[in-house]
Structures are given as C-alpha cells and as structure tokens.
C-alpha cells in the first residue's frame, strides 16, 4: 500500500517513515533497468544543518521524473560519447 503524500511547507515530501520505492528506467534502445530508492521526511533532513543535499529528499514534479544529483551518491556512474566505441557498446549512454 502506498504511503499518503504529505507536503511540508517547503513543498518537499514529509512522510512519517522512509518507504522503499522502485522505478524502471527505459533507454532509447528499449533496455530497461529497475532502480530502488527511498524518500525521507524533509523536515527531518532540514533539521540537521549539515545536510545541504540528501539522497532521500523528494517532491512533486508533475509529468516527469528527475533523479537529481543525490541519485549518484554512492553509485558508480559511467557515460559514453555519441558514436564512440566502448567495451560496453557504442555511445551515447549513461550507466550505473
């Protein structure tokens, strides 16, 4: 069962627990990959002034989805330039 969305005054999500969520990324070549992530309580994140960026911060973005910078925290991120050959195949691509 999905958690109800509660908006903080700052327009970020303010939920009482950190749910485990997942999304499916789909490449232009039709390849898909599932990604797990969490959304935390924004009030709790902002209460600690050392967190200027948090991997659990989330909010509404109607009509689209933006992983944002925190998505790459703790991940290896790879890119390939268009029409360039790589061991993983020709670019362009992003991989993680």
C-alpha positions, 0 to 999 in steps of 0.5 A: 500500500502506498504511503499518503503524500504529505507536503511540508511547507517547503513543498518537499515530501514529509512522510512519517517513515522512509518507504522503499520505492522502485522505478524502471528506467527505459533507454532509447534502445528499449533496455530497461533497468529497475532502480530502488530508492527511498524518500525521507521526511524533509523536515527531518533532513532540514533539521540537521544543518549539515545536510545541504543535499540528501539522497532521500529528499523528494517532491512533486514534479508533475509529468516527469521524473528527475533523479537529481544529483543525490541519485549518484551518491554512492553509485558508480556512474559511467557515460559514453560519447555519441558514436564512440566505441566502448567495451560496453557498446557504442555511445551515447549512454549513461550507466550505473 
